[in-house]
Amino acid sequence: MRGAGVDADFRATGQTGIMIAGSGMPMDAVISDFVAGAAEILSPDAAADHWDVIEGQGSLFHPAYAGVSLGLLHGSQLGCLRRALATSAGQAIACSGAT
């Protein structure tokens, strides 16, 4: 995204992502009651044209991982998930506010 001139940061939530990015928060070490708050800390308020690409954890459909995934969605100040999931690879994504 940065190569395309987009103001973006990668927010790591797992050990491998943290090793690659150099910073982040290992969500599997956060008590489940506080995952949403940890995700909020991980993705601070930013300018409207800034993107935080947040590393996912597990699956919403797997009972063992849904709590962490949902906590990431709740806490990350989500603005563009539906459109990002419905967009084909390589297609431009434009969001303004929650969609």
JOUR-V306513 format. One record per residue. N is the residue number from 1. PHI is phi as a letter, one per 40 degrees, with the letter a starting at -180 (* if undefined). PSI is psi as a letter, one per 30 degrees, with the letter a starting at -180 (* if undefined). NEAR is the number of other C-alpha atoms within 12 Angstrom. Layout:
{{N;PHI;PSI;NEAR} {N;PHI;PSI;NEAR}}
This chain:
{{1;*;e;16} {2;c;e;13} {3;c;f;7} {4;c;g;9} {5;g;g;10} {6;c;k;18} {7;c;j;17} {8;a;l;20} {9;b;k;23} {10;c;k;26} {11;b;j;35} {12;c;k;30} {13;b;g;39} {14;b;l;28} {15;c;e;21} {16;c;e;19} {17;c;e;22} {18;c;e;20} {19;c;e;15} {20;c;e;15} {21;c;f;19} {22;g;f;16} {23;a;l;18} {24;i;a;28} {25;b;k;33} {26;c;j;26} {27;c;f;39} {28;c;f;26} {29;c;f;16} {30;c;k;20} {31;c;k;15} {32;d;e;21} {33;c;f;18} {34;b;g;21} {35;c;e;30} {36;c;e;28} {37;c;e;25} {38;c;e;31} {39;c;e;40} {40;c;e;27} {41;c;e;21} {42;c;f;31} {43;b;i;33} {44;c;l;20} {45;d;k;18} {46;a;l;17} {47;c;l;14} {48;d;f;17} {49;c;g;19} {50;c;k;24} {51;b;k;31} {52;b;j;30} {53;c;j;31} {54;b;k;34} {55;c;k;31} {56;c;l;31} {57;b;k;31} {58;g;b;21} {59;a;k;18} {60;c;f;17} {61;c;f;13} {62;b;k;13} {63;d;f;12} {64;c;f;15} {65;b;f;19} {66;d;e;20} {67;c;e;28} {68;c;e;37} {69;c;e;29} {70;c;e;29} {71;c;e;32} {72;c;e;43} {73;c;e;31} {74;c;e;23} {75;c;f;27} {76;c;g;33} {77;f;h;27} {78;d;k;29} {79;b;f;28} {80;a;g;26} {81;c;e;26} {82;d;e;16} {83;c;e;20} {84;c;e;21} {85;c;f;12} {86;c;g;14} {87;c;k;15} {88;c;l;10} {89;d;k;10} {90;g;f;10} {91;c;k;11} {92;c;k;14} {93;b;k;22} {94;b;k;20} {95;b;k;19} {96;b;j;16} {97;g;a;16} {98;c;k;14} {99;b;*;15}}
